[in-house]
Amino acid sequence: MVALATRLGVTVGTAESLTGGAVASEIVTVAGASSCFEGAVVSYSHAAKERVLGVSHELLERVGAVDAEVAEAMARGARTALGVDWSVSTTGVAGPEPHDGHPVGTVFVGVSGPTGDFSQRLTLTGDRAGIRAATVARAIDILTTQIAFTANA
């Protein structure tokens, strides 16, 4: 993702809930990440999602934090807050218990970019650490795919 974003001259950022900054951490393990990566927002609570990312209180009350619309709103909010071309968000249930009626492993990854907002639902298995690690890998893959698709469109 870093090589692609750098080659295309685009900037990226993250908005993370269940991954708690792990997506950003993984991105910056790549030498040269500073050429495209601007920063991250870790918004674990509803209040942080509202205050920092501008996710609407009404949306969170209506659907909870684990939802496609929330993932998209988080990504859109990070894109605005960080002033980046692309952002990726993560929200979901890493476990060990279900949350708001969603089983463990229910994850939504959101992407916001020049062509609009998009989200993808993931159904993952494993323990808390495994679900979080899989989410990090999938979020970066999803973001990379969206950037590449737009560049080739």
Secondary structure, DSSP 4 states (H G I P E B T S, - for coil): -HHHHHHHT--EEEEESTTTTHHHHHHTTSTTGGGTEEEEEE--SHHHHHHHH---HHHHHHH-SSSHHHHHHHHHHHHHHHT-SEEEEEEE--SSS-BTTBPTTEEEEEEEETTEEEEEEEE--S-HHHHHHHHHHHHHHHHHHHHHHHHH-
